[in-house]
């Protein structure tokens, strides 16, 4: 539904309106200067060839070094697989880990393509509803309760999470992984919003278990959505199966994007400045939205999302966002995209744009809700 919102916003802008975009999870900042410079230099050489299916070796080594520098975690570069964004990683991971008919647990609210890609590949997504009592994180007890009802082959969690922005503590993630592995349930950790953590440092599953499969991307922290470059840290036995899948499905990830991605790590200071902008936007919304009338939202620990309860205004978040767009010219995403159970009571706001736009959005929402 976010694509429908974007299309409606485009129509308003084409007619001369000024929409504040809080619907799409895309950084407004450009890629790191070092990444752009590296891509230009590669183009000047003129020849862009295939790479190894697992990725350029120097990029895989740089990613492994990132785990050592950021988390104090030793990762063998041979376990690193470069992917076409996190989306390509999900497809490779699901194909390598599961068979048609396998049941895979996902949390709700949650990122819709988890469910959609699993379904398209013939697997059965098993939604598990999270609650405020666990800060909207899945627990080992909840996972095992679902497993007892009907056996699960896998579980996928994200921290920081989309759409909630909530994060799992080290103890919570450790306990969940232990519960999954005690029953032979394969564990996938979506860490695409790592680097964008505000409440406390994010913990990688790569540090906690060699059998966990970790997915990340250059899209969010590194502001490289359209470059379509991501990576996985995979259990050693899955390296060769995933290599064969990548060889057949795409041969390799676009070479120019891999070259830029390796250089992006040299732009950490630049990207941290962007992160500080998100922190200010988070402050503007968490301070301003309650005064505007939207006082009930989930903890925005990380990422760049705020998931707000709008039930005192409506039981139809799709209609609420439609009217907010048309009447206040603020675009946001209805919660039904993320949660088919309770999503009609929630709206996701993305705060990945400028602080001035966030201030204007709060003012417009306040006037609109009156």
Protein Blocks (a to p, Z undefined) as FASTA:
>chain_A
ZZmmmmmmmmmmmnopacddfkbccdfbdcdfklmmmmmmmmmnopacdddfkbpfklmm
mmmmmmmmmnopacdfklpccdehjklmmmmmmmmmpcehiacdddddddfklmmmmmmn
opacddddddfkloopacfklmmmmmmmpccfbdcddddddfklpacdfklmmmmmmmmm
mnopacdddfklgoiafkbccddfklmockbccdddfklmnopmknopadddddfklmmm
mmmmmmmmnopacfklmmmmmmmmmmmmmmmmmmmmmmmmmmmmmmmmmmnopabccddf
bgjbdcddfklmoccfklmmmmmmmmnopacddfklmomklmmmpccddfkbcfklmmmm
mmmmmmmnZZ
